[in-house]
Amino acid sequence: MSSPLRKLVGQTAIYGLPSILGRLLNYLLVPLHTYYFAQASDYGVISELYAWVAFLIVLLTFGMETAFFRFLQNESDKEKAYSAAFWSVVGINSLFYLFILYFSNDLSTALLFEGHNEYIVLLGTIVMIDALTALPLARLRMEEKALRFAAIQMTSIGINIVLNVVAMVFFFSAERPEEGILFILLANLIASLAKPLLLYDRIFNVVFIKDWGLYKRMWRYAIPLVIAGFAGIINETFDRILLKHLLYDPEIPQSLNFAEAQVGIYSACYKLAMLVTIILQAYRYAAEPFFFKQMQNQDRNTVYVRVMNIFIAMVCAVFLIVSLNLDIFKHFIQKEAYWEGLRVVPILLLANVFLGIYYNQSIWYKLSGKTQYGAYITIVGAILTIAINVYYIPQYQYMASAWATLIVYATQMVLSYILGQRMYPIPYNLKKFFLYLGLSLLLFWVGSLINFDNTPLKLFLRNVLVLVFIGFAFVMEKSYLFGPRTH
């Protein structure tokens, strides 16, 4: 049984390499951007633009990655499943891009980017290219060509980082911060263009098929996933959009600047909570095809349970590492004006732990084909996100957004568990869940009490607590990861 687990861990490491390194390199962009964007409001503009990217990528990929993985298990002609998914994405993106080009001026005004319709056009182009390359990259994952997948992703990430550094260091002017925003978008566009060039054989050789029955079945499977994904993105990023629009009052001078500054502070500090998400993204790249391939395994539920145990231990460890070392991580944000938002980091880290568990659980409705339940759960989360943010942002600003994120992800996790046990039972080990979560929260509380002026000693004692948790989790799980090989 340990063999498939070792395979999942190995593939997570390979698939996660570009994700982890990319996010770490993007972490290096945080000090770069917060250094040159002295005003948090300017960084807030960038943060809001990329919040819209997250929305659009869910819509434009249209759940076809998961649909491709699912239908590949049943279709005798594997190329047909890929072709149907790919041309579905092409059609949706063609309509979207025509819309963006025609309404760019209206959209820039509605989003409070008056006079900057170039932001809208560039952003739309970036998202369209990323959506069109999602299926070819998914095919590499299914074919287990992890090294090529990693190389393509790392090439794109590397181009983006280099161009950002060159543009900001040599061409940015503090007197024209809007040019810096433009530089960042152009760098991203060029980096995105590298992916279709490196995936030419997976893009330009796809034959259009006319199996309308297959299209209908894939769309019927994917639409609930799109709704779930769209609602999920509301939970992940809509708070930044709401912050700006709820705090902005056209009757108050400098109100827009204040609103964008709040977005900038919150977004910069949110980056520190993204380490859990980095692990989650790397894991999801490998886990989704892995879980589908376990469908024919009679011991699949045992595998799912053991994977969940290890996953919870891993994300709880990351929660402790970051939250107890904020005195170090905060220096990724160059300007101290942003540091006032550091209090949201432990809240958001814990929220992302719950999100990771929810994503891990979500395999039940994907395997069973009951994807509508994923939509129901995330719609509940989206309603909660909007309600809590709309009601509390005017009073508590970004702190309301942080607590809303935690409440929503905890709610989704619980709902998914309850429904999953009824529809597609997987006997998860709740004792280990509460053990790992409870121990990590206890150690965080103890670590927060270690708060004195001698910073090196404080960090040393806090990291002893981190090592205690890691050691405990390793002892609990080592038999699953390093047990005897099976053939």
Order of alpha helices (4+ residues) and beta strands (2+ residues): alpha-alpha-alpha-alpha-alpha-alpha-alpha-alpha-alpha-alpha-alpha-alpha-alpha-alpha-alpha-alpha-alpha-alpha-alpha
